[in-house]
Amino acid sequence: MRLVLTANGPGELAGWVRPLVRALQERDPALDVHLFLVPDDYATGREAAYARAAFPRATVYEPRDYLATAIGRGPAAVPRSADLVQYLGGDLMHAARLHRRFGGRAATYKFSRPAYSRRFALAFAVDERNARELIGWGMPPDRVRIVGNLAVDGALFDAAQTPEAGAPDDGILIMPGSRPYEIEHLVPLFFTAALRMVRERPDLRVAFAISPFTPDADLRAAIKRGGDPRVFAQPGRFEATENGAWLTDTTGSVRLPVVRNAMAAAMRARLVLTIPGTKVVELAALGRPVVAISPYNAPEMVTINGPLTYLDRIPLVGVPLKRAAVLAYARRHRFHTQPNSDAGEALVCEVHGTLTPGRIARVALERYDDRAWLQESARRLAALYAGDVGAAARMADALVELAG
């Protein structure tokens, strides 16, 4: 079976592509995978290397290769036809364009548009609410299939790996995000909060989980600069040796380990401190208590879904318009994390607004000390996504059947 996939950023690759391709390869060891990385402003540039390491037998195409393929050219490895084209990230038009190029059957996951309803033979949904969205986008109900959240299977796989040295045993794991602006500004913000915590409690273990897509050079530059002045952070240093990596204060007296496998490290932590995003769903599936912050110190830097995220690029008026759009979005939504939205109540501790490192440290320590909340939150979060386990296997079975 020849499978063509589209994907874009780190979250889709690790959370969607990886578990699905692994499940398909278990069913068809001879599976011929062609993964097209499509243009994306928030990609890191390391996606292709990650995908090639994860799937040595797959053929991985850079965004420039996709663009050439989309106009009828492309590298020599580009196939003439495909059995399946599966959307797993990026704009839907890219998957539609590749389907026109390669033929076969086409399927989508989580997203669709009325213009593509006839093109997709199947639309895979995360849950019932997502299934209703897909039907609202024009997909016939008999072509919508609920499989669950692929990211849950990805998280379970990562969590089962051996944790790296530096995992914060019974401590706090900080996950600051992986987008460039998150590394540049949120790493220093969380770093300063972490310094407050360990100075108050010298025995507390705190570690940073940094995405494998983030280069050491970017992390070093971010911590040295100290972020935007509006995040009230202080600079530090990044140290890396063959024995590990650390974020340190400028004197070197405080050293916070840096780990790359966040889920394995999270299994050793008592609490995870992060921002809203897919990782909160993954942590919830693992039954890990979470504090998620939404800082609006510099709202024009925040990524939001859709074209409004580019407002700040408009000369003169763009920045104030983007600020207003982000704050309006925040006011419209009671919850900023998916688990809380799904549950209809605050299972994840959320903190919104203009935040200082001291405020973040105080909330994190309060939750860290609250054993009753930790146990109840962990239990209910794990139960919330128990039904999503096995999503990759269910989707793989459906794709094999679709391919005939």
Residue pairs with C-beta under 8 A, 6 or more apart in sequence:
1 24
1 28
1 30
1 31
1 32
1 83
1 84
1 400
1 403
2 32
2 34
2 79
2 81
2 82
2 83
2 84
2 104
3 24
3 31
3 32
3 33
3 34
3 82
3 83
3 84
3 86
3 399
4 34
4 36
4 79
4 82
4 84
4 85
4 86
4 98
4 102
4 104
5 17
5 21
5 33
5 34
5 35
5 36
5 85
5 86
5 88
6 36
6 38
6 66
6 85
6 86
6 87
6 88
6 89
6 90
6 94
6 95
6 98
7 13
7 16
7 17
7 35
7 36
7 37
7 38
7 47
7 51
7 88
7 89
7 90
8 37
8 38
8 39
8 40
8 42
8 43
8 47
8 89
8 90
9 40
9 42
9 43
9 44
9 47
9 89
10 43
10 44
10 47
10 50
10 178
10 211
10 213
11 89
11 151
11 178
11 277
11 278
12 88
12 89
12 90
13 47
13 50
13 51
13 54
13 89
14 50
14 154
15 150
15 151
15 154
15 155
15 278
15 282
16 88
16 89
16 109
16 150
16 151
16 154
17 35
17 51
17 88
17 89
18 54
18 154
18 157
19 150
19 151
19 153
19 154
19 157
19 391
19 392
20 86
20 88
20 150
20 392
20 395
20 396
21 31
21 33
21 54
21 55
21 58
22 157
22 392
23 153
23 392
23 393
23 395
23 396
24 31
24 33
24 396
24 399
24 400
25 31
25 33
25 55
25 57
26 396
27 396
27 397
27 400
28 400
32 59
32 79
33 55
33 57
33 58
33 59
34 58
34 59
34 61
34 77
34 78
34 79
34 82
35 51
35 55
35 58
35 59
35 60
35 61
36 61
36 65
36 66
36 69
36 94
36 98
37 43
37 47
37 48
37 51
37 60
37 61
37 62
37 63
37 66
38 63
38 66
38 89
38 90
38 91
38 94
39 63
39 66
39 67
39 90
40 63
40 90
41 310
42 179
42 180
42 303
43 63
44 178
44 180
44 211
44 213
44 214
44 215
46 212
46 213
46 215
47 213
48 60
48 61
48 62
50 212
50 213
51 58
51 60
52 58
52 60
59 77
61 69
61 74
61 75
61 77
61 78
65 74
65 75
65 78
66 74
66 94
66 98
68 74
68 75
69 75
69 78
69 98
69 101
70 94
70 97
70 98
70 101
72 101
79 102
80 102
81 102
81 103
81 104
82 98
82 102
82 103
82 104
83 104
83 105
83 403
83 404
84 104
84 105
84 106
84 107
84 399
84 402
84 403
85 95
85 98
85 99
85 102
85 104
85 105
85 106
85 107
86 95
86 106
86 107
86 108
86 109
86 399
87 95
87 106
87 107
87 108
87 109
87 111
87 120
88 109
92 108
92 111
92 112
92 113
92 116
95 106
95 108
96 106
96 116
96 119
99 106
99 119
104 403
105 121
105 122
105 402
105 403
106 119
106 120
106 121
107 120
107 121
107 122
107 123
107 124
107 399
107 402
108 116
108 120
108 122
108 123
108 124
109 123
109 124
109 150
109 395
110 124
110 125
110 126
110 130
111 134
111 137
112 120
112 123
112 134
112 137
112 138
112 139
113 137
113 138
114 137
114 138
116 138
117 137
117 138
117 139
117 140
120 139
120 143
121 143
121 402
122 143
122 144
122 145
122 398
122 399
122 402
123 134
123 139
123 143
123 144
123 145
124 145
124 146
124 147
124 395
124 398
125 131
125 133
125 134
125 144
125 145
125 146
125 147
126 146
126 147
126 148
126 149
126 388
127 146
127 148
127 149
127 342
128 146
130 146
131 144
131 146
134 144
135 141
135 144
145 398
147 391
147 394
147 395
147 398
148 387
148 388
148 389
148 390
148 391
148 394
149 281
149 285
149 385
149 388
149 391
150 391
150 392
150 395
151 278
151 281
151 282
151 285
152 281
152 282
152 285
152 385
152 388
152 389
152 391
153 388
153 389
153 390
153 391
153 392
153 393
154 282
155 263
155 282
155 283
155 285
155 286
156 285
156 286
156 389
158 261
158 262
158 263
158 264
159 263
159 264
159 266
159 267
159 286
160 264
161 261
161 263
161 264
162 264
163 259
163 261
163 264
163 265
163 267
163 268
164 244
164 259
164 260
164 261
164 264
164 265
165 243
165 244
165 257
166 207
166 244
166 246
166 257
166 258
166 259
166 265
167 173
167 207
167 257
167 259
167 264
167 265
167 268
167 269
168 205
168 206
168 207
168 257
168 265
168 268
168 269
169 205
169 268
169 269
170 205
170 268
170 269
170 270
171 204
171 205
171 206
171 207
171 269
171 270
171 271
172 194
172 197
172 204
172 205
172 206
172 207
172 269
172 270
172 271
172 272
172 273
172 364
172 368
173 206
173 207
173 208
173 209
173 262
173 265
173 266
173 268
173 269
173 271
173 272
173 273
174 190
174 194
174 206
174 207
174 208
174 209
174 272
174 273
174 274
175 208
175 209
175 262
175 266
175 272
175 273
175 274
175 275
175 279
176 182
176 183
176 186
176 187
176 189
176 190
176 208
176 210
176 274
176 275
177 183
177 186
177 211
177 274
177 275
177 277
178 210
178 211
178 213
178 214
179 303
180 218
181 301
181 302
181 303
182 275
183 210
183 214
183 218
183 219
183 222
184 218
184 221
184 222
184 225
184 227
184 228
185 222
185 227
185 228
185 231
185 233
185 298
185 301
186 227
186 231
186 275
186 295
187 208
187 210
187 219
187 222
187 223
187 227
187 247
188 222
188 223
188 225
188 226
188 227
188 231
188 233
188 234
188 235
188 236
189 227
189 231
189 232
189 233
189 295
189 297
189 355
189 357
189 360
190 208
190 273
190 357
190 360
191 208
191 223
191 233
191 234
191 236
191 247
191 256
192 232
192 233
192 234
192 357
193 273
193 357
193 358
193 360
193 361
193 364
194 206
194 208
194 247
194 256
194 361
195 234
195 249
195 254
195 357
196 357
196 358
196 361
197 204
197 206
197 361
197 364
197 365
198 204
198 206
198 254
198 256
199 254
200 361
200 365
201 365
206 256
207 256
207 257
207 258
207 259
207 265
207 269
208 247
208 256
208 257
208 258
208 259
209 258
209 259
209 260
209 261
209 262
209 265
209 266
210 219
210 258
210 259
210 260
211 260
211 262
212 260
212 261
216 238
216 240
216 245
219 238
219 258
220 237
220 238
223 235
223 236
223 237
223 238
223 247
224 235
224 236
224 237
224 238
225 235
226 233
226 234
226 235
226 236
227 233
228 297
228 298
228 301
230 297
230 298
231 295
231 297
231 298
232 297
232 356
232 357
233 357
234 249
235 250
236 247
236 248
236 249
236 250
237 247
237 248
237 249
237 250
237 252
238 245
238 246
238 247
238 248
238 258
239 245
239 246
239 247
239 248
239 255
240 246
240 258
244 257
244 258
245 257
245 258
246 255
246 256
246 257
246 258
247 255
247 256
247 258
248 254
248 255
248 256
259 265
262 279
263 282
263 283
263 286
266 272
266 283
266 286
266 288
267 286
267 288
269 288
270 289
270 368
270 374
271 288
271 289
271 290
271 291
271 364
271 367
271 368
271 374
272 283
272 288
272 289
272 290
272 291
273 290
273 291
273 293
273 360
273 364
274 280
274 283
274 290
274 291
274 292
274 293
275 292
275 293
275 294
276 292
276 294
276 336
276 337
276 338
276 350
278 338
280 290
280 292
280 337
280 338
280 339
280 348
281 338
281 339
281 385
283 290
283 381
284 290
284 339
284 347
284 348
284 381
284 382
284 384
284 385
285 381
285 382
285 384
285 385
285 386
285 388
285 389
286 382
287 378
287 379
287 381
287 382
288 378
288 381
289 349
289 367
289 373
289 374
289 377
289 378
289 381
290 337
290 339
290 348
290 349
290 377
290 381
291 348
291 349
291 350
291 351
291 363
291 364
291 367
292 336
292 337
292 348
292 349
292 350
292 351
293 350
293 351
293 352
293 355
293 360
294 330
294 336
294 350
294 351
294 352
294 353
295 353
295 354
295 355
296 302
296 326
296 327
296 330
296 352
296 353
296 354
296 355
297 354
297 355
299 322
299 323
299 326
299 327
300 311
300 312
300 318
300 319
300 322
300 323
300 326
301 312
302 326
303 309
304 325
304 326
304 329
308 322
308 325
309 322
311 318
311 321
311 322
311 325
312 318
312 319
312 321
312 322
314 321
330 336
330 352
333 341
335 341
335 346
335 350
336 350
336 352
337 348
337 350
339 347
339 348
339 381
339 384
339 385
340 346
340 347
340 348
340 350
342 384
343 380
343 384
347 377
347 380
347 381
347 384
348 377
348 381
349 363
349 367
349 373
349 377
351 359
351 360
351 363
367 373
367 374
368 374
